[in-house]
Amino acid sequence: MALTPTPRQGDVWWAQLDPIRGSEIAKTRPVLILSVDQINHAPAALSICVPLTTTPHTTRVRIVLSTGDRGQTRVSHADALQVRTLSHDRLTERIARAPDDACAEIARRLALFTRYDAGG
């Protein structure tokens, strides 16, 4: 039996995102773990993640970050509108740690996207 991975906030993991629905981002690709470690290490074995892509888009939704992958520096784009909660069963391999400033910027933009207006 395989061991369940234990991701940490700021880690980048390979994740199997298929099957998908609608316009969700697909394939096996890197994801950045955004959730705090109390959630990541809870018995539910779930993590809040944002998928990464190497396809650049000029948009305020995507955040550019550089990560190390087996000694190589790689530029990726975090697609903050594609944030999703994943089972740890979808995570296959830890790749790298993301820079703290990039993680903070992604969290800041998510807070903007999800700002609640009680006045409607």
Secondary structure as GFF3:
##gff-version 3
##sequence-region A 1 120
A	DSSP	beta_strand	11	16	.	.	.	ID=ss1
A	DSSP	beta_strand	28	33	.	.	.	ID=ss2
A	DSSP	alpha_helix	37	40	.	.	.	ID=ss3
A	DSSP	beta_strand	46	53	.	.	.	ID=ss4
A	DSSP	beta_strand	62	69	.	.	.	ID=ss5
A	DSSP	beta_strand	72	79	.	.	.	ID=ss6
A	DSSP	three_ten_helix	80	82	.	.	.	ID=ss7
A	DSSP	beta_strand	84	87	.	.	.	ID=ss8
A	DSSP	three_ten_helix	88	90	.	.	.	ID=ss9
A	DSSP	beta_strand	91	97	.	.	.	ID=ss10
A	DSSP	alpha_helix	100	113	.	.	.	ID=ss11
###
